[in-house]
Amino acid sequence: MNFTRRLARFSRFIVAAVFLISVPLFAASWECEILPSEQKIEIDETSGAKIIFITTNEASDNNLYFHNRCWLFDNGMMLFMSNRTGRSEIFAYIAKT
């Protein structure tokens, strides 16, 4: 692996680590709007598998980059990017309610 790729990989790791470490520090005082659930559940006709769409908003919603974990440590919340407010921001889907 060349130096540039290793540096980029290390940089992403540092950003993710700082984010995950800082979340508990600010969680007690962080205020945010809780939006109503947009969850939609369908059953695949071919396989019978349950498919859960966590958002049905018309905005551009994207999962985090494929090598970054989008689920928090307890699998109770999933982070994703959305531009539904007019700018790209991190939103969360609360799986456990």
SVG drawing of the C-alpha trace seen along z (x, -y; Angstrom):
<svg xmlns="http://www.w3.org/2000/svg" viewBox="-44 -24 49 41">
<polyline fill="none" stroke="black" stroke-width="0.4" points="0.0,0.0 1.5,-3.4 2.1,-6.2 -0.8,-8.4 -3.4,-5.6 -2.0,-4.6 -2.2,-8.3 -5.8,-8.7 -6.8,-5.4 -5.1,-6.6 -6.8,-10.0 -10.3,-8.4 -9.5,-6.2 -8.6,-9.2 -11.7,-11.1 -13.9,-8.1 -12.1,-7.6 -12.4,-11.2 -16.1,-11.2 -16.8,-7.9 -14.9,-9.1 -16.5,-12.6 -20.1,-11.4 -20.5,-10.2 -18.9,-13.4 -21.5,-15.6 -24.5,-13.3 -25.8,-14.5 -26.1,-18.1 -26.8,-17.6 -30.1,-18.9 -31.7,-17.6 -35.0,-17.4 -36.6,-13.9 -38.4,-13.5 -41.3,-11.0 -40.3,-7.6 -40.2,-7.2 -39.7,-3.5 -41.3,-1.3 -41.4,2.5 -41.9,4.7 -41.7,8.4 -39.7,9.5 -42.0,11.5 -39.3,13.8 -37.4,14.7 -40.0,13.8 -37.3,11.7 -38.3,8.7 -36.9,5.4 -36.8,2.4 -36.4,-1.0 -35.3,-3.3 -36.1,-6.5 -38.7,-7.4 -37.8,-11.1 -37.2,-12.4 -33.9,-13.9 -30.6,-12.3 -29.9,-9.9 -26.6,-7.9 -25.0,-5.3 -21.6,-6.2 -18.7,-5.1 -18.5,-1.3 -15.6,-0.8 -17.0,-3.0 -19.3,-1.4 -22.7,-3.2 -24.2,-1.3 -23.4,-2.5 -21.8,-0.1 -25.1,1.3 -26.7,1.5 -29.5,-0.7 -28.9,-3.6 -27.7,-3.8 -26.0,-7.0 -26.5,-8.2 -25.9,-11.3 -28.9,-13.3 -29.4,-16.7 -33.0,-17.0 -32.2,-20.3 -30.6,-21.9 -27.1,-20.8 -25.4,-17.5 -25.7,-16.5 -25.5,-13.3 -28.9,-11.9 -29.7,-8.8 -32.2,-6.0 -33.2,-4.8 -33.7,-1.0 -34.7,-0.4 -37.6,-2.4"/>
</svg>
